[in-house]
Amino acid sequence: MNAYKFGENSYPTTAALANAMAVNWSEGRDFLVRGAFRAEVGGSDKRALASAVWAEKKYNEDPSKGNLLFLKWLVKNPGVTNLYWMGRSCGDLDHVCALIKADPQSDQKEETVKLVLFMIQEQIFGDFVQTSRRKDSVVAAVRYLERCYARKESKFNRGNILPLMLAVLEEKKIFEFDGQQFRTVQELASYLQKFADISKKALSKKAAGLYQDDANFTPEFEGWLLTLGYQKALSAWKDRFQAGEAEEGSFDADLVLLEDIELREEAGGDGGDDFTVKARQFEDAFTKMLEEHPQCLESAARFKAYMSDLLPDNDLQAYLILCLYKMDIARAIEEADELTQLFPARFVSRLVSDFGVSQPLARWAASVWCVCYGDRVLKKKNSVII
C-alpha cells in the first residue's frame, strides 16, 4: 500500500492526504501548486495526478488566485466531503445547508453564507454538490442557478439565490400554495383553471402568489419546478422576461444533447464541413473539461452530464465521445504505457460495427481521446494524431 507524506505525517490514500492539506490550508495550497502533491502521488492515482497537473498549470497562469484555485481543487476532489476555507471546516453539504437556514445569525452562519455566495459567483458550488454525491438532476439544477446568477444586466433577483439553492437541494416534490398541496404542474394548472373560468382578473389575482415580481417567481415555486425537471421551460421563460446576457464561458441551460437514437442516425454520415469546424472547437473544450473536472470520468451518467453542461452545442461530437467512454477507453488510456497508432484501432472497429459510425468519424473520436486525455492531460507518450 502506498503511503503519502505531507509535513511530518504519512497518509494511506490520496483522499486522506487531500483532507490533511485542507486543514493545513497554507501548507496544503503550496504543496499542491508547487508540484509536491504531484511528485508524491506519482502514477499511483491517475486522476489525482491529472487534477494536480491542472492546478499547477492554472497557478502558473495567475499566482494571485492561489487560494481560489486551492478551493476549486478541493471541492472537485471526491475524497474531500467537507467544505473548507482557509483551514476552517464548514462541514458536509447537509451541515452547510443547516448553517444557511440557522436562526439566529451567528458568526459561523455569516462566514458560511459569504463562502457559499462566493462559490456560486465563481460557479464552483455545483462541484461541491456533485462531490457530495447528490443526484445528477440536482447538480444540473444547481449549475443552472449558478449561470442565472452570473448573467450580466439580468432581472434575475440575486437575493433569491440561497433560498433557490436550498429548495433544489431539499428536493421537495410537494408545492404548498393557497392552502393546497400540489405534486404536479398539471394539478396546479387544473386548480388555477377554476379561477380562469371565473374571469381573467380572478386568475391574475390568484396566480400573483406565484410571482415575486414581473421577472421572478417565488423561490419556493421556482425551486419546485426545478425539482420536477422543468429547467428547460424555466430557461426559456428567463430568456424572455429576465433577458440577461450570459457571462463569457457559460452556456444557456436549454441547450441540451439530442436523444441518442437521433445522434446515432446522424453519425452514419461523414459529418460534412460543419462537423469539421465544430470538431476543432470541441477538441479544445473537451481538453479543458478533462483538466478542470477530472471527476467527470467517475461514471457514464456523470460523464454525460458534464458533456451536456459544458459542451452543449456539439451533439454529434459529444455522442461519439460518449460511446467511447462506455467502451472504457479512458481506463484503457490510463493503463497504457504508450499510445501508438495501433491503440485506437479496436475502438474504431467497435464504433463502426456496433453503432454504424463511418470510419472517418470513428477515427476522429478515438484520436481525440488519445490526444486530449492521453497526451494533453495525462502526458502519455503519444504518436496518435487527430
N, C-alpha and C positions, 0 to 999 in steps of 0.2 A: 504493500500500500504506500502511495506517495504521501510525503509529509511536506507541507509548505511553510517556510519560515517567514515570519514578519515580526520585526522587533526582536524581543527576547524569547518569543514563543513559537511553537510549531502547530500547524492546523492540518487535520486529516483530509479535508476536502476544500475545493475552491470556494464553496458556499460559506464554510466556516471562516475561511480567510477573508472573504469579502465583508462579512459581518464584523470581524475584528477591525478591518480597515475603516468601516463606517463609524464605529465607536471612537476610534482614534483618528479623527477626521483629517487633521493637517498632515499627519504622518501617512495616513492611508491615501490621501489625494496625491501626495508627492510620490508615494510608492507606485501608484498607477501611472501617472503621466510621465515619470522619468524612466519608465521601462522596466522597473524592478519586478512588478507583478508578471509581466510577460516573460521575463527571464526565469522567474521562479516556477511558473506553470509549465513553460516549455511546450512540448507536444502532448502532454498528458490529458489536456482538455481542449479540444479543437475550438469549440465555440467560445469558451472563456478567452482563449488566445485571440480569436478574431475580434472580440469586443475590446480587448486591450489594445490591439493594433489600431482600431478605430479611435479610441480615446487619445492615444498618443498623437495620432495624425491631427485630430481636432485641436488638441492643446498647442501643438506647434504652429497651427494657423492663427491662434489667438490665445496666448498665455494668460491674458487678463481675465478670462472666463473659467479659470481652473475650478472654482467651487461649483459653478453651474454644471460644468462638464462632469464633475465627480458625482453630483446629484443625478444627472441623466444616466450615468453608468450604473449607479446603484439601483435606481428604480427599474431599469431594464434587466437587472440580474435576477434570474429565477430563484437564486438561493437566498436573497435578501427579502424577507417578508415584512419587515417593519420599515416605516418611513423615517429616515434620518436627515438631520440638517445640522451641520457644524458639531457633530458628535452627540447631539441630543436625539433620543428616540421619541417619536410621536405614537409608537405602537403600530399594530397592523391596521388594515383598512377599516375593519369594524370599529376599532378604537378611535381612529381618526374621525369617522362619521359621528361617533358618540360625542367626541370633543366639540365638533362643529355645532351639534344640536344642544350641547350642555347649557344649562342656565343655573345660576347667573354667570356673568362674564368672569373669566379668570385669566391670569397671565398665560397659562398653558393653552387655553382655548384661543386667546388672541394671537399667540405666536403660531399655532397650528393653522388658523384661518389665513393668516398672512402667507404662510408657506404654500398652502393649497392654492390660493389665488395666484401666487407667483408661478406655480407649476402649470396651472390652467393657461396662464398667459404665455408660458413657454411651450405649451402643448405637449407636456410630458406627464400630466396627471393620468391620462389614459394608459400610459406604460405601467404606472403603479397599479392601476386597476387590473390590468391584464396579468401582471406578475402575481397579483393576489388571487389568480385563478377564477375570476368571475367569468360568466358565460360570454361567448363571443358577441352575442347580440347586445349585452350590456356594455362591453368595451366599445363596440361600434357607436352606440348612443353617446357615450362619454366623449369619444373623439369628435363626434358631430357637434356636440355642445362647445367643445374647445374651439372648433372652427368658427362657430357662430360668435363666440366671444372675441375672436381675433379679427373679425371683419371691421374694416375702416368705414367711417361715416354711415354706420348702420343704426337703425332704430331699435335694434335688439337691446333690451334692458339688461345691462351687465350686472345690475344689482340682483337679478334673479338667478345668477349662475349657481350659487351654492344650494338654494332650495331645489333647483332643477337637477343638479348632480345627485343630491340626496334622494330625490324622488325616483330617479333612474336606478340608483344603487339599491334602493329598498324593493324594487320590482313589484310594486303594488298593482295587482290586476283588477282591483275594485276601485271605482271612482265614486266618491260621495259628493252629490250635488243636489241642492234644493231638497234636502231631506230624503233623497233616494240613493240607492246603490246601483251602479251600472257596471257590468262585466264586459260589454262590447260596445263599440261605437254605434252599432245598429240599434241597441237598446236605448242609447241616449238619443239617437235621431228619432226613434219612434215616440219617445217621451216629448221631445220638442215639437214634433209634428202636431200634437194636440193643441199647442198654442198657436201654431201656424194656421190651423183650421179656424181659430177664433178671429185672428187678424194679424197683419204683418207687425203692427205695433206691439201686440202681445208677445209675439215671438221675439222681437228685438229686445224687449224688456227682460224676458226670461233668459235669453242667450247672453245678455250683457254680463251675467255672472261668470261666464267662461273667459272673459277678457279682462286683462289688467288695464290696457289702453288700446288705441286703434291698431297698434303694431305688435302687441304682445298678449299671448294667452296668459292665464294664471299659471304659475309654476306647477301646481297640482294637476291641472288639466293637461298641460304640455308633457309633463313627466309621465302621466298615464298613457298618452298617445305614443310616446317613445317606447314605453314598456310593451305596448301591444304591437309594436313594429311598424308604426306609421311615419318612419323617418323620412322616406321619400316624399310623402304628401306634405309633411311639415316643411321640408326644404323648399318645395315649390311655393308654399304659402309665404315663407320668409322672403324668397326671391321677389315676390310681388309686393309685399307690404313693408318689409324692412329694407330691401334694396341696398344692401351693403356690398361693397366690392371686397372680395376675398383677399386676404393678405397674400403676398407673393409666396409661393411654395405650398400653399394649401389648396385643397380641391373642394368643389361643390359636392355635398353629400349625396345628391341624387344621381351622380354618375356611378353606375354600378356595372359589374360584369354581366354579359348576356348569359342565358342558360347554357349549360354545357352542350346540349343537343344542337343548339343553333351554331355554336362555335365549331362543333365537330363537322358540320356541313360546310362551313366556311373554310375550314382548314384543308379541305380536299384540293383546293387550287394552290397556285404559287404565290398568291398574295398581291401581286402587282406592285406598281410603283408606290402606292400609298403604304403598303406594308414595309417597303424598304426605308421610306422616310421615317415612319414610326419606330422601326427597329433600331435605328441609330440612337434615337432619343431614349428608347426603352432600356438599352444596354447600360447607359449611364445611371438612369433612375433605379434600375434593378441592383446595380452595384451599391449604390447609396443605401438602398433598403437593407441589403445584407450586412453592410458595415454598421449601420446605425441601429438595426433591430435584429441582432443575431437570434433572439428568442423566437423569431418568426418561423424558424425551422423545427420547432418542437412538435408540431402535429400538422396534418393536412388541413384541418379546419382553420387552425391559426394562420398557416401559410396563405390560404385562400383569402382570409380576412384581411391580412396585410396587403396582399396584391390588390384587392378590391379598394382598400382605403388609400394606398399610396400610389397605385398605378391604374387608376380607374378608366383611363381613356385609351387603353391598349388591349382590347378584348381578345383578339386573336393571339397576339404575342403572349399575353398572360395565360391563356388557355394551354398553349404548348408547354410553357414553363411549368405549369401546374401538373400537367400529365407526367412530365419527367420527375417532378418531386414525388409523385405517387409511386414511381418506379424505384424510389430510394436512391436517386442519383447523388443527392447531397452527401449521404453517408459513404457512397462509393468513392466520391471525390476526397472526402476526409481520410479515408483509409488508404488511398493510393499514394505511393511514394513519388510518382511522376505521372504527368498527364501527357501521353503521347497521342499521335494522330489516330492510333487504333482504339483509344479509350472510348470515344463516343459511339463507335460502330454498333455495339449491341443495343444501345438506347435508340439509335436511329432506326434500326430494323424493327424494334418493337413499336415505335410510333407509327411507322408505315403499315405494319401488319395488323396491329390492334386498333388503331384509331383512323386508318385511312388517310393519314397525312402524307403529302407529297414529299419526295426525297429532299428537295431544296429546303423546305420549311423544317423538316426533321433535323437536317444537318445544322441549320441555323440555331435551333433551340438547344441542341446538345452542346454545340460550341459555345453558346452564351453561358451555359452553366460552367463549363470548363474555364472560360476566361474570366467571367465576372466573379464567380465564387472561388474556383481553384487558384487562379492566378492573382487577381486583384485583392481578394480578401484573405485567403489562406496562404498566399505567397508560395504556392507549389511550383516546382519546376514544370514548365508547361510549353509544349510545342504546338498546341491546338490554336488555330486562328479562326476568327469569325468571317 
